[in-house]
Amino acid sequence: MEGLSYEKRLRHLKLWTLEERRNRRDLIEVFKISQRKSIIGLQDLFTLDNNNQGTRGHTLKLSKIRCTRDCGKYYFSNRVVNRWNMLDQQIVGATSLNAFKNGKWFGCNKKDQDGLLHGLIR
């Protein structure tokens, strides 16, 4: 294992990259905030999207705050919005944290998880 690259070791051990783990943790935190299971209120960090017309997505869509400086786009409240808005209503509307974690993209097999996480990272 010592001679293997970081990516090969992760694949061999069937682990996610640091970026994928951070994305998962961020989405779990947004879910906890949206379900009032955190001391932070949803309106303290996020603005709900009022243009929620149509059939795509879910009912808790968030809108991004326009930043004039680069540092603002790396804040938690801005970096997580696109990934959160990509989730399905079934996942966002989960009744518990465990149901959210075991949802469609958390609970699928490793190959599918990798594909979905890579799609949510970009």
N, C-alpha and C positions, 0 to 999 in steps of 0.2 A: 504493500500500500504506500510505502514511503516514496517510491519513484513515480507514482501517479499524479497527474495534475488535479487541481481542485475540482474541476467539473467531472472528471472520471471517478474520483473518490466519492463525490456526492451521488453519482449514478450507481456506483457499486453498492453504496450503503442505502440507496433509495431514499435520499434526503433532498429537501428543497434548498435552493440557494438562499443566501442571506436576504436578497431582495424579495424573493417570493415569500419568505417567512415574515418580513416586514409588511408586505402587502396584506397578507392574511391577518396579521395582528391589527393593522389599521382598520380593515373591514369589520373585524370583530368589535373593535372599540366604537366604531360608528353605529353598529347595531345596538350595543349596550347604551349608547347615548340616546338613540332614537326610541328605545324601549324604557327610558327613564331608570335604568339600572346603574347609572353613573351620577356622580354629583354635578357633572357638567350638563347644562341644559342644551337641547338641540339648537335653540335660538341664540345661545351664547357664541356658538362657533359657526353655524351654518345658516344659510337663507334657503327656505324651501322654494322650489321653482313653481311659480304661479301659472306658467304656460303648460300645464299638465293636460293638454288636450290630446286626444288620440288614443290608440290602443297599445302603443309600444311602452315597454318599461314597467314601472311600478308607481305607486301613489306617493312615495317619499322621495321623489327626485330632488336633488339639491342643485343650487346654482352657484357658479364660481364667482368670487369677488374679483373684480378687475384690479390688478396690481400695476403700479407704475414702476416698480423696481423688481429686479430679479429675485431678491430674497423673499418677497411675498409669495411667489409661486411655489416655494418649497415648504411653506407652512403646512401643518397637518390638515387644516381646514380647506386648503386648496388642492393639495396633492392627492387627496382621497376621493374627491368629487367624481371624477370621470369613472373610476373603478366602481364606486357605489352605484352610479346611475346605470351601469351596464348590467347589474344583477337583475334577475327575474323577480316578479311579484311573489312567487312561491318562496323564494329564499328570504327576501326582505320582510315578508309577512309571517315569518316563522314565529311560533308561540313561545319558544324558549331559546336560550343561548345554545344549548346542546342541539336543538333542532336546526338552528342556523349553521352551526359548525358542521353538522352532518348533512347539510343541504346538497343540492345538485352538484355544485362544483367542489365543495369540501369533501363530500362523501364518495366521489367517484374513484375509480382505480387510479394508480399512480400515473400511468401514461396519459389518461384524460385530464387529470389534475394539472399535469405539466403543461399541456396544451392550453387549458383554460386560464391558468395563472399567467402564462406567457402572453396570452391575449389581453389579460387585465393589466399587466405591467405596462404595456406600451400605451 
